[in-house]
Amino acid sequence: MANKLVIKVTAGADAPERCSQAFTVAAVAVASGVEVSLWLTGESAWFALPGRAAEFELPHAAPLPDLIESITAAGRITLCTQCAARREITEKDVIEGVRIAGAQVFVSEVMADDVRALVY
């Protein structure tokens, strides 16, 4: 069984169910004791900014700010370097607990032993 779960979320408000699923799976995995690394790419990049997660709404889904809080408490959230640059987001702009890193870091995470990767 894998010891670490790497999740790449590519959707944001443009595909709310897919987006919510990624954050929900990450939060449940963290609560289950799995080491989680959640990557924000594409439209999900906006959720690295303060207040943006609170704007996200999906009926019958856990609030995105609560999911992010639980993920950052015991896991890691990374914003894609290129996605951040395209949106003019810098490290000084992101919420506490979010780092900015690129494809090389993503590849090293998913290629490590005992890792499962999911893309939403």
KAJOSUL-V75209 format. One record per residue. N is the residue number from 0. SS is DSSP state (helix for helix, strand for strand, loop for the rest). PHI is phi in degrees with one decimal (NA if undefined). Layout:
# KAJOSUL-V75209
N_SS_PHI, N_SS_PHI
This chain:
# KAJOSUL-V75209
0_loop_NA, 1_loop_-69.6, 2_loop_-93.7, 3_strand_-136.5, 4_strand_-121.8, 5_strand_-108.8, 6_strand_-120.2, 7_strand_-108.2, 8_strand_-106.8, 9_loop_-102.2, 10_loop_-106.3, 11_loop_-129.8, 12_helix_-64.5, 13_helix_-70.2, 14_helix_-143.4, 15_helix_-60.0, 16_helix_-67.7, 17_helix_-63.4, 18_helix_-60.0, 19_helix_-60.7, 20_helix_-59.8, 21_helix_-61.5, 22_helix_-66.7, 23_helix_-66.1, 24_helix_-61.3, 25_helix_-61.9, 26_helix_-65.9, 27_helix_-65.7, 28_helix_-62.5, 29_helix_-59.2, 30_helix_-64.1, 31_loop_-88.0, 32_loop_91.8, 33_loop_-84.5, 34_strand_-74.0, 35_strand_-121.1, 36_strand_-125.3, 37_strand_-104.4, 38_strand_-106.9, 39_strand_-96.0, 40_loop_-133.5, 41_helix_56.9, 42_helix_-68.0, 43_helix_-70.4, 44_helix_-56.0, 45_helix_-62.3, 46_helix_-73.5, 47_helix_-78.7, 48_strand_-92.3, 49_loop_-57.3, 50_loop_84.2, 51_helix_-67.7, 52_helix_-65.4, 53_helix_-67.5, 54_helix_-79.7, 55_loop_-78.6, 56_loop_-131.7, 57_loop_-150.6, 58_loop_-55.5, 59_loop_66.8, 60_loop_-116.4, 61_loop_-63.9, 62_loop_-60.6, 63_helix_-57.3, 64_helix_-59.5, 65_helix_-66.7, 66_helix_-64.8, 67_helix_-62.5, 68_helix_-60.9, 69_helix_-69.4, 70_helix_-68.1, 71_helix_-70.6, 72_helix_-65.3, 73_helix_-136.5, 74_loop_-126.1, 75_strand_-133.9, 76_strand_-118.0, 77_strand_-124.5, 78_strand_-99.0, 79_strand_-59.0, 80_helix_-57.0, 81_helix_-66.4, 82_helix_-63.8, 83_helix_-65.1, 84_helix_-61.6, 85_helix_-63.1, 86_loop_-103.4, 87_loop_57.1, 88_loop_-98.6, 89_loop_-116.6, 90_loop_-60.4, 91_loop_-74.3, 92_loop_-88.8, 93_strand_-81.4, 94_loop_-67.9, 95_loop_-60.1, 96_loop_96.8, 97_strand_-104.5, 98_strand_-110.2, 99_strand_-112.5, 100_strand_-151.8, 101_loop_-108.2, 102_helix_-59.0, 103_helix_-61.3, 104_helix_-68.1, 105_helix_-59.7, 106_helix_-61.1, 107_helix_-64.2, 108_helix_-67.6, 109_helix_-75.1, 110_loop_-89.8, 111_loop_-68.0, 112_loop_-63.6, 113_loop_59.8, 114_strand_-118.8, 115_strand_-113.2, 116_strand_-124.9, 117_strand_-126.8, 118_strand_-126.3, 119_loop_-115.0
